[in-house]
């Protein structure tokens, strides 16, 4: 993963703010050039029409790309200082021109909005080691109804490359067998496969299906009321 990909990993571009931040539009991309470290270096930042950010650092004296910037094994020395200053520029751009989302996938973030509007729930990120893993739980009962993870696609399909966001949900066990025959559904990753199922959040599953299943999973976490003969109600799980 590049420096730029790390900084802008969960970000959504707000195009209307680029000009104010100093970006200039060419035929296809938005470009920003900014000198730093006493004008010894120039950061050239490019944002394409999809919002993807890339960049180079130019050594002003030699007018060549400063290659040590990309040596991730370097943990000390002058090149680390250059990289840190370059990252500060990227962070400034992020604050000025981007909106940070909870997750990487657009579909995952639409699911976040759905859960917030319907249940009043927001994802929690309880694991420092797995900072991309978000838990949705019922605020009333404290029970989980969804777990979002960013994993290698090969963990689901050995023929696939790259990473993908997935969500695990609790679904009626009879329905799980039918869903597994459809695109985008897999046996639950790292959870009980009898009661849970994995959905890939790459738009291979339609939003209305995703939200309907999320609603079902959420229903299993709702406290149920039971009347007793004295007229009182008890909350049961």
Buried (B, 14 or more C-beta within 10 A) or exposed (E): EEBBEEBBBBBEBEEEBBEEBBBEEEEEBBBBEBEBBEEEBBBBBBBEEEBEBBBBBBBBEEEEEBEBBBEEEBEEEEBBEBBEBBBEBBEEBBEBBBEEBBBBBBBBBBBBEBBBEEBEBEBEEEEEEEEBBBBBBBEEBEBBBBBBBBBEBEBBEEEEEEBBBBBBBBBBEEEBEEBEEEEBBBEBBEBEBEBBBBBBBBEEBEEEBBBEBBBBBBEBBBEEEEEEEEEEEEEEE
